[in-house]
Amino acid sequence: PVHRRILYGLNEQGMTPDKPYKKSARIVGDVMGKYHPHGDSSIYEAMVRMAQDFSYRYPLVDGQGNFGS
């Protein structure tokens, strides 16, 4: 369910496709502080997998730059 918490956190921050990019540390910190207090590595790894087009059928997160490579 960390994926669900990430998507909920992005929605709560107002991160929609028409908004500018934000640093992943801000998103990871917000999700870890509010919804998933089990460490940041699992949150970041799940967010990277959601951005990779070969991991899921549909990419759920639009990663920018060196995101997960």
VENDAPE-V931583 format. One record per residue. N is the residue number from 1. RES is the residue in one small letter. D_CENTER is the distance of its C-alpha to the mean C-alpha in Angstrom with 1 decimal. Layout:
N,RES,D_CENTER  N,RES,D_CENTER
This chain:
1,p,12.6  2,v,9.5  3,h,7.8  4,r,9.8  5,r,9.0  6,i,5.2  7,l,6.8  8,y,9.6  9,g,8.3  10,l,7.1  11,n,10.5  12,e,12.3  13,q,11.5  14,g,12.8  15,m,10.2  16,t,12.1  17,p,13.0  18,d,16.1  19,k,14.7  20,p,14.5  21,y,11.6  22,k,10.5  23,k,10.0  24,s,7.0  25,a,9.5  26,r,9.8  27,i,6.5  28,v,6.9  29,g,10.4  30,d,10.3  31,v,8.7  32,m,11.1  33,g,13.9  34,k,13.9  35,y,12.8  36,h,12.4  37,p,15.1  38,h,15.3  39,g,14.0  40,d,11.1  41,s,11.6  42,s,10.6  43,i,7.2  44,y,6.7  45,e,8.7  46,a,7.0  47,m,3.8  48,v,6.9  49,r,8.9  50,m,7.2  51,a,7.9  52,q,11.4  53,d,14.1  54,f,16.3  55,s,14.1  56,y,14.0  57,r,16.5  58,y,14.3  59,p,11.1  60,l,8.6  61,v,6.3  62,d,8.8  63,g,8.6  64,q,11.6  65,g,14.2  66,n,14.2  67,f,10.7  68,g,11.3  69,s,15.0
